[in-house]
């Protein structure tokens, strides 16, 4: 998303954590178990977003190939099919990541759980992997998610992340619910615009980079994996063979 960055935790005066009367705090053992659960869930979520980034890369490269070659710029049902399959596939994958169903593992449900229990990823737990002189960088990184000096995550920041992902997929979810998962007889089928789909995918990639730092202490530079072979080899040969006359 061009020119867009997610906010880091505000440097406003520190507020006292919510009291136990308004929010139940987990025990140390419960926090440890919850953190392990979150890490397992995030690994699944990260793999799903990595796959989305990979598919988007493939689609973009094939589209560029068509745009650069005037001979390929013809009317074709194949192009319509390719675009339809891409949009349907991507929107369904996005919906899984923003699924509120309690039986599912989704990005939105992970964020909600983190917001309910910000004490799970404490400053001590987060900075533990940073050794010796790197400890100072651990505290710096933690304050991307917490107010300066605070020992638990900033719940308001997690809420912003949640709202950001919900807004970015709103129109896509509407399209999926009305035309893919169900058939709405009163509305004309209209695909999400490229800008709407791109914005949602950009948001997911930005967020997965943020949470890779939170859960894995990793600065994820690129989400899409680098393909280690010539995946465009099929495009280097003619697809149709000339018929030979006997």
N, C-alpha and C positions, 0 to 999 in steps of 0.2 A: 504494500500500500504506500504509494509515493508520498514522502513527506510526513509519514505517520509513525509515531513511536508510542509505546505504552508508557504510562507514568510509573515512576518508582515511588517508593514510600515517601510521604510528605515529611518535611522537616519542621512541622509545626510543633508547639510544645507538647511534651509527652503527656498523654492522659493515663490515668490509672486503669489497669486491666479491669474488665467487668468482674464484679463480685461473684462468689460462688452461688449467691442467692438467685442471680439472674442467668448464670451460665454454669453448667456443671463441668468442673475440671476433671480430666482423666488422671488416673494414678500413673506413676512412673512406668510400671509394667504395661499398663494399657496403652500408654503413649508409645512405648517401644513396639508393641504389636501393631498398633495403628500405623506407625511409620513404615513398617515392613509391608503392610497391606497396601499402603499408598504407593510405595516404590514398585511393587508388582503391577499395580494398576497403571501407573505412569508408563512403565515399559511397554505395555500393550498399546496405550494411547499414542506414545511416541512412534511405535512401529506403524500404526494406522496413518498418522500424519506424514510419516516418511514415505509411505506408499502413495498417498495423495500427491505429494510433491514430485515423486517419480513419474506418476501418470501425467501430471501437468507438464513436466519437462518434455516427455515424449510427444504429447499433443502439440505443444508449442513448436517443437523442432519440425514435426511433419507439416504443420501449417506454414512455417517459414519456407520449407522446401517447395510447397505449392505456390506460395507468393513470389518466389524468386524465379520460377520457371513458367514463362508465358504459355508454353505448350500444355501445361497442366491446368491452366485456368479456363476450364470448360464447365459447362453445366453437367452435373452428374449426381445421380441418386446416391452414389457411393459417399460423396462428401456430406450429404444430408444425413445419411446413416451414421457416419463417423462422428459428426457433431452431436447427434441425438444420443448415441451410446455414451459419448464422453460426458455430456451434461447429466444424463440419468445416473451414470455410475458415480460421478463426483457428488451429486446431491444426496444420493443414498448413503454414501460414506460419511458425508458431513452430518447427516441426520443421526447416524450412530454415535458420533462424537458429542452431539448435543441432545442426547436422549435422557429424559428425566425418569424413565422407568427404573424402579428400585432393583430390578433383577439384572440390570445391565451395568457394564463398566463404561463410563463415558467421561469426557473432559469436564462437562458441566457438573456432574455429580461429584467428581473429585474436588473441584473448586468449592462446592457447597460444603463438603465434609471438612476441608481445610479451614474454611471460614468459621465453621462451628467449633473447631478445636485447634486454634492457632498455636496453643502451647505445645503441640506434638513436635513441631520442628522448632525447637528452642535454639537460641544462639549457640549454646554449648554443643548441641547435637550437630548443628550445621557446620560449625568451625572445627569440629574434631578431626576431619580428614586433612586439614591444613596444618602442616608440621613446621616447627621452628619459625624462621623468618616469614614463612608464608601465612602465618596466623593473622597478621595484620590485614592481608588481602581477604582472608576469610571473613573478618568482621566487616570489611568494606563491602564484600559481596552480599553479606546477610542484610545489610542496610538498604539493599535494593527492594527488600520485602518487609523491612521493619523500620520503625522510627529510630533515630540515633539513641543508643543507650538502652533501648527496649530489648527484652529477652524473649519476646514472642512475636509472631508475625503480625503485621498490620492487617486486621480484618477488613478495613475499609478498602485497602488496595486489592485484596482478593475479590471483594465485591465489584470493584471497577473492572477487573479482568472478566468476571462473570457477565456483567452487563455488556461489555464490549463484544464478547463472543455471541451473546444472544441477539444483539442488534445486527451483527454482521450476517447472520444466517436466517433472519426473519423472513425475507422474501423467498429465499430458497426453500425453506421449510413449508411455506405456504404453497409453492408450486408442487412440491413433492406430495403433500397431503391431499391436494385437490386433483392431481393428474397422474401420479405414479402409484402411490399406495392406494388411492381411491380414484374413482372416476366421477368427477363433478359434472352433472348434466346441465348446470346453469351457467357455467363459466367457460369462456373460450380458452383453449390451451395456449399458454404463452411461456416460452422458455425464459429462465432468468437471463438477464443481460450478461454480456461478458464481464462488464465492470463489476456487477454484483457478485458474480462467482469469484472473480479475481480478488475482490476485497475480502471476501470470507476466507479464501485460501491464504491470503497474505496474513490475515489476523491469526489464523491457526498456526502458521509457521512462526510468527513473532512470539506467540504465547508458548509454543513448545520449546523454543530457545530459552525463554525465561524460566520455565519449569525444569528444564534440563539442568540449569544452574542450581535451582533449589533442591532437586532430588539427587543429582549426580555430581554436583560441583564441576560441571563441564561447560565450557564456553562453546556452544554449538554454532559454528559459523555458517554452515549450509545444511539444509534439511534434506534436499534431494541427494541421493547417493550418486557417486561417480560410476558410470558404467565402464567396466574394464575390457570390453570387447567392441568390435565394430557392429553395433546394433543396427546401423543403417545399411548394412550389406545388401539386404533385399532390394533396396531402392537403386542400387548401382547396376542392375540388370533389367532388361526389358521384361515386363510382365506378360505381354502377349507375344506369342511366337507367330511369325508369318506363315500362312498356310502355303504349302508347296503343292504345285499342280503336277499331276502324274503325266 
